[in-house]
């Protein structure tokens, strides 16, 4: 199996070393330092990650992340480059399954805040992995939208969710994934439908 998770991790590490700790990211309010701290807390203090989905425990998640963020940035990036083999999120049995999407999205969070960025042409196998996540997220993120959205990934499939005026979004799975992950403004997709519905969709809160 191709280790896309590892490739995306190392590409992100190289970019972080180039940009430095204060570089902006697509994660609202987070710098490169904050994002790196999040990734380390997630896989090295896995108990803290529960606050990402269980809101009453969000304070614990933030406390652990801030502790990492207070450390030397170069050391944080070095640790990110060498994921712990004992972590349930990054051991050899789970790394590809759990981290391919995570590392791809956060790599793009950094690179798409730089001037002159363009979407990358990704291997078909990686796009296929990302499409599976799009399929899972589509109903969860879009079903409450007052717009019916059809996501079209030529060669991979289609998914629809929501109700109301119909909008078609067409592009590769990688771009659709970033869109349904709440990074609408930083994607390159063909949008067809009523302009007001498209604008409402672009401005919607689709993050967790």
PABA-930616 format. One record per atom (N, C-alpha, C, O): residue in one letter; x, y, z. Coordinates in steps of 0.02 Angstrom, whole numbers, padded with zeros to 5 digits, always signed. Each point is the difference from the previous one (the first is absolute). Layout:
AXYZ;...
//
This chain:
X+00042-00060+00000;X-00042+00060+00000;X+00044+00063+00000;X+00048+00005+00038;X-00065+00042-00081;X+00037+00062-00003;X-00011+00041+00063;X-00057+00010+00021;X+00111+00014+00008;X-00005+00036+00064;X-00014+00074-00013;X+00043+00042+00010;X-00104-00026-00032;X-00018+00069-00013;X+00000+00042+00064;X+00019+00058-00002;X-00040-00087+00057;X+00000+00037+00063;X+00071+00023+00017;X+00010+00057+00021;X+00038-00101-00030;X+00070+00018+00016;X+00026+00053-00048;X+00035+00045+00021;X-00053-00051-00085;X+00023+00049-00049;X-00029+00070+00015;X+00036+00050-00002;X-00100-00048+00018;X-00031+00064+00015;X+00028+00029+00065;X+00010+00061+00005;X+00004-00103+00043;X+00031+00023+00063;X+00067+00032-00014;X+00014+00055+00024;X+00029-00089-00062;X+00067+00027-00013;X-00003+00063-00043;X+00040+00046+00009;X-00088-00043-00055;X-00008+00061-00040;X-00022+00058+00044;X+00024+00057-00008;X-00068-00071+00055;X-00021+00052+00048;X+00058+00022+00044;X+00009+00060+00012;X+00030-00108+00011;X+00058+00017+00042;X+00048+00045-00038;X+00024+00050+00028;X-00009-00067-00090;X+00045+00042-00040;X-00028+00071-00007;X+00037+00049+00004;X-00102-00044-00016;X-00031+00065-00008;X+00002+00040+00065;X+00012+00060-00001;X-00025-00093+00056;X+00002+00035+00065;X+00070+00026+00015;X+00008+00055+00027;X+00042-00093-00044;X+00069+00023+00011;X+00016+00060-00044;X+00039+00044+00019;X-00070-00041-00077;X+00011+00056-00045;X-00039+00062+00022;X+00027+00055-00002;X-00089-00064+00024;X-00042+00058+00015;X+00014+00030+00069;X-00006+00060+00009;X+00024-00103+00039;X+00010+00023+00068;X-00064+00000+00040;X-00054-00013-00027;X+00058+00027+00092;X-00056-00009+00046;X-00057+00049-00008;X-00057-00015+00019;X+00070+00074-00048;X-00052+00052-00002;X-00038+00001-00066;X-00041+00045-00011;X+00054-00092-00032;X-00035-00001-00065;X-00075-00012+00011;X-00019-00038+00044;X-00023+00070-00084;X-00072-00010+00006;X-00021-00068-00026;X+00037-00032-00038;X-00095+00009+00059;X-00029-00062-00026;X-00074+00012-00015;X-00027+00052+00016;X-00004-00100-00047;X-00072+00004-00014;X-00042-00015+00062;X-00061+00009-00001;X+00092-00033+00054;X-00036-00013+00063;X-00008+00067+00035;X+00049+00032+00020;X-00110-00011-00012;X-00016+00067+00025;X+00036+00016+00065;X-00010-00034+00051;X+00052+00086-00052;X+00035+00022+00059;X+00063-00038+00017;X+00034+00017+00048;X-00017-00068-00087;X+00059-00040+00015;X+00058+00019-00046;X-00009+00009-00060;X+00068-00004+00090;X+00062+00005-00038;X+00028-00070-00012;X-00029-00049+00023;X+00085+00046-00058;X+00033-00064-00011;X+00019-00032+00067;X-00003-00061+00006;X+00022+00100+00043;X+00016-00026+00066;X-00061-00034+00031;X+00004-00055+00026;X-00061+00089-00029;X-00062-00027+00029;X-00019-00066-00034;X-00020-00047+00034;X+00026+00045-00099;X-00019-00060-00037;X+00046-00058+00017;X-00023-00056+00009;X+00087+00070-00005;X+00048-00052+00018;X-00014-00027+00070;X+00002-00060+00012;X-00017+00105+00034;X-00017-00020+00068;X-00062-00044+00001;X-00003-00049+00037;X-00046+00066-00077;X-00061-00040-00005;X+00016-00071-00022;X-00025-00049+00029;X+00066+00042-00081;X+00016-00066-00026;X+00039-00042+00051;X-00012-00060+00005;X+00057+00091+00031;X+00038-00037+00050;X-00044-00021+00059;X+00004-00056+00023;X-00046+00102+00000;X-00045-00017+00056;X-00046-00057-00020;X-00014-00045+00040;X-00010+00047-00101;X-00047-00051-00026;X+00030-00070+00002;X-00034-00047+00020;X+00097+00039-00041;X+00027-00067-00004;X+00046-00019+00058;X+00014-00059+00009;X+00009+00107+00031;X+00042-00016+00056;X-00036+00004+00068;X+00023-00029+00049;X-00078+00065-00048;X-00043+00004+00059;X-00071-00015-00023;X-00044+00044+00002;X+00034-00104-00026;X-00063-00017-00034;X-00062+00011+00043;X-00054+00013-00026;X+00062-00018+00092;X-00058+00011+00045;X-00028+00070-00008;X-00059+00012+00010;X+00102+00035-00029;X-00022+00069-00005;X-00042+00013-00062;X-00037+00049-00002;X+00043-00093-00048;X-00035+00012-00063;X-00075-00008+00006;X-00037+00022-00044;X+00014-00052+00099;X-00072-00010+00007;X-00038+00066+00001;X-00059+00003-00019;X+00093+00050+00041;X-00032+00065+00002;X-00016+00030-00068;X-00038+00048-00004;X+00066-00077-00049;X-00015+00023-00067;X-00072-00015-00019;X-00033+00038-00035;X+00008-00095+00060;X-00069-00020-00016;X-00047+00004+00059;X-00061+00004-00009;X+00088-00004+00070;X-00042+00007+00060;X+00012+00070+00029;X+00048+00011+00036;X-00092+00035-00053;X+00010+00070+00015;X+00014+00016+00074;X+00041+00044+00013;X-00073-00077+00035;X+00014+00015+00070;X+00073-00012+00020;X+00024+00026+00050;X+00011-00067-00090;X+00070-00015+00014;X+00048+00039-00045;X+00060-00014-00002;X-00086+00063-00032;X+00042+00040-00045;X+00055+00037+00038;X+00054+00013-00028;X-00067+00005+00090;X+00051+00035+00040;X+00061-00043+00011;X+00056+00025-00001;X-00065-00090+00011;X+00056-00046+00009;X+00041-00003-00065;X+00062+00004+00002;X-00096-00010-00058;X+00035-00002-00064;X+00042+00063-00010;X+00058-00004-00020;X-00087+00061+00034;X+00036+00063-00010;X+00058+00008+00049;X+00052+00026-00018;X-00061-00050+00079;X+00053+00005+00050;X+00062-00040-00022;X+00056+00025+00006;X-00067-00085-00031;X+00056-00042-00022;X+00032+00031-00062;X+00061+00001-00007;X-00102+00024-00039;X+00027+00030-00060;X+00042+00061+00016;X+00054+00009-00029;X-00077+00032+00075;X+00038+00060+00019;X+00066-00018+00033;X+00050+00036-00008;X-00049-00091+00045;X+00063-00021+00031;X+00051-00017-00053;X+00059+00017+00006;X-00080-00051-00059;X+00045-00014-00055;X+00021+00065-00036;X+00058+00008-00017;X-00105+00036+00007;X+00014+00062-00037;X+00051+00043+00035;X+00033+00042-00032;X-00025-00050+00097;X+00048+00040+00037;X+00072-00024-00006;X+00046+00032+00025;X-00036-00088-00059;X+00067-00028-00006;X+00037+00027-00062;X-00031+00035-00042;X+00095-00050+00036;X+00039+00021-00057;X-00029-00028-00065;X-00013-00060-00005;X+00003+00103-00044;X-00035-00021-00061;X+00041-00053-00038;X-00029-00048-00026;X+00094+00057+00021;X+00041-00048-00037;X-00006-00070+00031;X-00002-00050-00036;X-00001+00047+00102;X-00008-00065+00033;X-00068-00030-00015;X-00006-00060-00009;X-00045+00102+00007;X-00067-00025-00016;X-00002-00031-00069;X-00029-00053-00011;X+00059+00087-00036;X+00000-00025-00070;X+00039-00065-00005;X-00020-00046-00036;X+00076+00042+00072;X+00039-00062+00000;X-00042-00058+00028;X+00004-00056-00026;X-00043+00069+00077;X-00042-00052+00029;X-00056-00020-00048;X-00017-00059-00005;X-00010+00108-00031;X-00052-00016-00049;X+00027-00045-00055;X-00036-00042-00027;X+00099+00051+00010;X+00032-00040-00053;X+00009-00073+00021;X+00009-00043-00043;X-00010+00030+00108;X+00013-00068+00025;X-00058-00022+00045;X+00006+00001+00061;X-00062-00021-00090;X-00059-00019+00040;X+00014-00059+00045;X+00037-00045-00020;X-00065+00044+00079;X+00012-00054+00048;X-00030-00066-00023;X-00058-00003-00020;X+00097-00051+00022;X-00024-00065-00022;X-00053-00028+00047;X-00040-00043-00019;X+00039+00069+00082;X-00046-00027+00050;X-00068+00035+00000;X-00046-00023+00033;X+00039+00077-00070;X-00063+00037+00001;X-00054-00038-00039;X+00013-00027-00054;X-00075+00024+00081;X-00054-00031-00038;X-00017+00036-00065;X-00034-00027-00043;X+00058+00089+00036;X-00014+00038-00061;X+00056+00000-00050;X-00010+00020-00058;X+00070-00043+00077;X+00056+00004-00047;X+00043-00062-00003;X+00055+00002-00028;X-00077-00057+00058;X+00040-00061-00004;X-00005-00029-00071;X-00044+00020-00038;X+00089-00067+00020;X+00001-00025-00068;X-00065-00031-00024;X-00013-00003-00060;X-00029-00020+00105;X-00063-00032-00019;X-00056+00051-00015;X-00046-00014-00037;X+00052+00073+00067;X-00055+00049-00006;X+00019+00063-00038;X-00044+00038-00020;X+00108-00026+00010;X+00023+00064-00027;X-00033+00017-00066;X-00028+00055-00009;X+00030-00101-00039;X-00028+00015-00066;X-00075+00011+00003;X-00027+00044-00034;X-00007-00085+00073;X-00072+00005+00005;X-00023+00066+00032;X-00047+00031-00024;X+00081-00011+00077;X-00022+00057+00039;X+00031+00066-00023;X-00033+00052+00003;X+00095-00054-00025;X+00037+00063-00010;X+00005+00024-00073;X+00022+00056-00011;X-00041-00096-00037;X+00005+00023-00070;X-00040+00064-00010;X+00026+00050-00026;X-00089-00051+00046;X-00042+00059-00008;X+00023+00057+00045;X+00003+00058-00022;X+00013-00074+00084;X+00022+00051+00048;X+00061+00038-00026;X+00001+00062+00002;X+00049-00098-00025;X+00061+00032-00023;X-00010+00037-00066;X+00029+00053-00011;X-00070-00081-00033;X-00014+00035-00063;X-00033+00067+00014;X+00022+00052-00025;X-00075-00052+00065;X-00038+00061+00013;X+00044+00052+00034;X+00000+00059-00020;X+00038-00079+00070;X+00040+00050+00036;X+00061+00023-00040;X+00023+00056+00009;X+00002-00099-00053;X+00052+00023-00047;X-00027+00056-00043;X+00032+00052-00010;X-00094-00062-00016;X-00031+00052-00041;X-00018+00062+00041;X+00000+00055-00026;X-00015-00064+00090;X-00014+00057+00044;X+00058+00049+00001;X-00011+00061+00005;X+00071-00086-00010;X+00059+00043+00001;X+00016+00025-00071;X+00011+00059-00010;X-00008-00104-00037;X+00023+00019-00068;X-00048+00047-00035;X+00021+00040-00042;X-00087-00045+00057;X-00048+00043-00034;X-00005+00070+00030;X-00039+00041-00023;X+00077-00029+00074;X+00004+00069+00027;X+00060+00037-00030;X+00013+00057+00019;X+00023-00089-00063;X+00057+00032-00032;X-00021+00027-00068;X-00043-00030-00034;X+00073+00084+00014;X-00018+00030-00065;X+00021-00046-00057;X+00052-00033+00003;X-00093+00032-00055;X+00018-00038-00059;X-00014-00074+00003;X+00021-00038-00044;X-00057+00015+00096;X-00013-00072+00004;X-00046-00022-00056;X-00041+00039-00026;X+00048-00102+00008;X-00044-00032-00049;X-00016-00070+00027;X+00041-00030+00035;X-00100+00003-00051;X-00015-00069+00020;X+00053-00048-00027;X+00024+00009-00056;X-00008-00059+00095;X+00047-00050-00022;X-00036-00054-00041;X-00059-00013+00011;X+00095-00018-00057;X-00027-00058-00035;X+00020-00062+00040;X+00059-00017+00003;X-00107-00015+00028;X+00013-00055+00046;X-00008-00067-00035;X-00037-00005-00049;X+00070-00047+00073;X-00009-00067-00028;X-00073-00023+00007;X-00034+00018+00048;X+00011-00057-00096;X-00069-00023+00000;X-00016-00041+00063;X-00055+00005+00026;X+00103-00043-00003;X-00012-00040+00061;X-00013+00045+00060;X-00042-00016+00042;X+00079+00071-00037;X-00011+00046+00055;X-00067+00035-00008;X-00036+00008+00049;X+00019+00013-00109;X-00065+00031-00011;X-00056-00048+00020;X-00051+00021+00027;X+00060-00085-00040;X-00051-00050+00017;X-00009-00003+00076;X-00056-00006+00025;X+00111+00008+00011;X-00003+00000+00074;X-00037+00063+00024;X-00043-00005+00044;X+00059+00062-00072;X-00032+00062+00020;X-00074+00001-00018;X-00041+00028+00037;X+00023-00060-00092;X-00071-00003-00019;X-00041-00039+00051;X-00058+00017+00014;X+00086-00069+00015;X-00036-00037+00051;X-00016+00046+00059;X-00054-00006+00030;X+00099+00050-00012;X-00014+00046+00055;X-00052+00052-00021;X-00043+00019+00040;X+00047+00004-00102;X-00051+00047-00025;X-00069-00032+00007;X-00048+00032+00022;X+00042-00095-00041;X-00064-00035+00004;X-00026-00003+00071;X-00061+00006+00011;X+00105-00015+00037;X-00020-00003+00070;X-00021+00068+00026;X-00048+00007+00038;X+00085+00045-00058;X-00013+00067+00026;X-00059+00034-00033;X-00032+00043+00030;X+00016-00062-00092;X-00050+00037-00037;X-00067+00004+00036;X-00027+00054+00009;X+00002-00111+00013;X-00066+00001+00033;X+00005+00034+00068;X-00046+00036+00020;X+00101-00047+00017;X+00006+00029+00067;X+00006+00076-00003;X-00030+00035+00041;X+00067-00009-00089;X+00013+00072-00003;X-00052+00039-00041;X-00009+00059+00011;X-00023-00093-00059;X-00043+00036-00046;X-00075-00013+00009;X-00041+00035-00029;X+00023-00085+00069;X-00071-00019+00002;X-00045+00053+00030;X-00060+00001-00014;X+00087+00044+00055;X-00041+00053+00029;X+00002+00065-00039;X-00029+00050+00021;X+00064-00050-00077;X+00004+00060-00040;X-00066+00013-00036;X-00032-00047-00022;X+00012+00111+00016;X-00061+00016-00037;X+00012+00000-00075;X-00032+00036-00038;X+00079-00077+00016;X+00019-00007-00070;X+00011-00074-00012;X+00031-00034+00041;X-00055+00008-00097;X+00016-00069-00017;X+00066+00001-00040;X+00005+00031-00052;X+00044-00066+00079;X+00067+00002-00029;X+00016-00069-00029;X-00007-00051+00033;X+00027+00051-00095;X+00026-00061-00031;X+00074+00009-00013;X+00021+00044-00037;X+00019-00086+00068;X+00072+00000-00009;X+00017-00049-00056;X-00017-00059+00004;X+00050+00084-00054;X+00016-00041-00059;X+00076-00005-00007;X+00034+00050-00011;X-00008-00111+00017;X+00071-00013-00010;X+00007-00045-00060;X-00005-00061+00006;X+00017+00089-00065;X+00003-00040-00061;X+00049-00059+00007;X+00058+00009+00017;X-00084-00068-00031;X+00041-00060+00005;X-00003-00033+00068;X+00025-00056+00008;X-00055+00089+00041;X-00004-00027+00068;X-00071-00008+00025;X-00015-00049+00034;X-00030+00095-00051;X-00069-00008+00021;X-00034+00066+00014;X+00027+00054-00013;X-00087-00058+00039;X-00040+00058+00019;X-00033-00013+00068;X-00014-00057+00018;X+00004+00111+00020;X-00036-00003+00064;X-00044+00062+00005;X+00022+00055-00017;X-00083-00064+00043;X-00046+00056+00008;X-00025+00003+00072;X-00007-00051+00033;X-00005+00112-00009;X-00027+00010+00067;X-00031+00069+00003;X+00013+00043-00042;X-00056-00032+00093;X-00032+00064+00009;X-00066+00004-00039;X-00019-00048-00033;X-00014+00104+00039;X-00063+00010-00035;X-00008+00073-00019;X+00028+00044+00032;X-00065-00032-00085;X-00009+00069-00024;X+00026+00007-00071;X+00002-00049-00038;X+00018+00109+00021;X+00027+00012-00067;X+00061-00044-00011;X+00039-00012+00046;X-00031-00012-00107;X+00051-00050-00015;X+00065+00033-00024;X+00000+00042-00045;X+00055-00062+00077;X+00067+00023-00019;X+00042-00061-00015;X+00002-00048+00038;X+00033+00050-00094;X+00048-00052-00018;X+00070+00027+00010;X+00017+00054-00025;X+00024-00091+00061;X+00071+00016+00008;X+00040-00055-00032;X-00007-00059+00019;X+00049+00077-00067;X+00037-00051-00038;X+00075+00013+00006;X+00024+00056-00008;X+00013-00110+00021;X+00073+00005+00006;X+00028-00065+00026;X-00037-00047+00013;X+00101+00043-00005;X+00031-00060+00027;X-00018-00010+00074;X-00016+00049+00034;X+00019-00111-00010;X-00015-00012+00070;X+00039+00043+00049;X-00026+00021+00051;X+00089-00007-00067;X+00042+00041+00045;X-00029+00069+00010;X+00001+00026+00056;X-00027+00005-00109;X-00030+00066+00007;X-00068-00004+00035;X-00016+00042+00042;X-00023-00092-00057;X-00065-00009+00032;X+00009-00013+00075;X-00040+00024+00040;X+00092-00061-00022;X+00013-00013+00071;X+00014+00064+00038;X-00027+00011+00054;X+00068+00032-00082;X+00015+00063+00033;X-00062+00043+00006;X-00009+00035+00049;X-00035-00038-00100;X-00061+00039+00002;X-00045-00023+00058;X-00022+00041+00040;X+00009-00106-00036;X-00046-00024+00053;X+00033+00000+00068;X-00033-00011+00051;X+00099+00024-00049;X+00035+00006+00064;X+00001+00072+00025;X+00030+00015+00052;X-00064+00030-00088;X-00005+00069+00023;X+00050+00047-00030;X+00008+00056+00024;X+00027-00078-00076;X+00050+00044-00033;X-00025+00023-00068;X+00038+00001-00048;X-00101+00018+00044;X-00031+00015-00064;X+00037+00053-00040;X+00008-00007-00061;X+00015+00060+00095;X+00031+00056-00036;X+00067-00017-00031;X+00024+00036-00044;X+00006-00092+00065;X+00066-00018-00025;X-00003-00060-00047;X+00049-00036-00007;X-00107+00025-00025;X-00006-00056-00046;X-00012+00024-00071;X-00021+00057-00011;X+00035-00100-00036;X-00010+00014-00071;X-00050-00052-00026;X+00019-00055-00018;X-00082+00074+00014;X-00053-00044-00022;X-00044+00036-00050;X-00006+00061+00001;X-00026-00100-00044;X-00051+00028-00045;X-00066-00002+00037;X-00023-00054+00018;X-00009+00111-00008;X-00064+00004+00035;X-00054+00021-00048;X+00006+00050-00035;X-00060-00090+00034;X-00057+00014-00044;X-00063+00001+00042;X-00013-00045+00039;X-00027+00098-00048;X-00062+00007+00038;X-00016+00073+00011;X+00036+00043-00024;X-00091-00029+00060;X-00017+00070+00015;X+00057+00034+00037;X+00028-00027+00048;X-00011+00087-00070;X+00058+00035+00029;X-00008+00011+00075;X+00049-00007+00037;X-00110+00024-00014;X-00010+00012+00071;X+00010-00064+00041;X+00023+00003+00057;X-00040-00060-00087;X+00009-00064+00035;X+00074-00018+00003;X+00024-00027+00050;X+00012+00041-00104;X+00072-00013-00001;X+00035+00043+00052;X+00044-00025+00036;X-00062+00088-00032;X+00031+00045+00049;X-00016-00022+00071;X+00044+00004+00044;X-00106-00025-00032;X-00018-00024+00067;X+00041-00061+00019;X+00021-00007+00057;X-00010-00036-00104;X+00039-00061+00012;X+00073+00017+00014;X+00032-00030+00043;X-00006+00077-00080;X+00070+00020+00009;X+00012+00033+00068;X+00054-00004+00028;X-00106+00037-00002;X+00008+00033+00064;X-00023-00039+00059;X+00004+00024+00057;X-00028-00086-00068;X-00027-00040+00055;X+00056-00027+00044;X+00056-00009-00023;X-00072-00003+00086;X+00048-00031+00047;X-00004-00075-00008;X-00046-00032+00026;X+00093+00003-00061;X+00000-00071-00014;X+00052-00037+00043;X+00009-00060-00007;X+00026+00096+00050;X+00050-00032+00042;X-00032-00038+00057;X-00061+00001+00008;X+00103-00035+00031;X-00026-00039+00057;X-00023+00048+00054;X-00024-00023+00052;
//
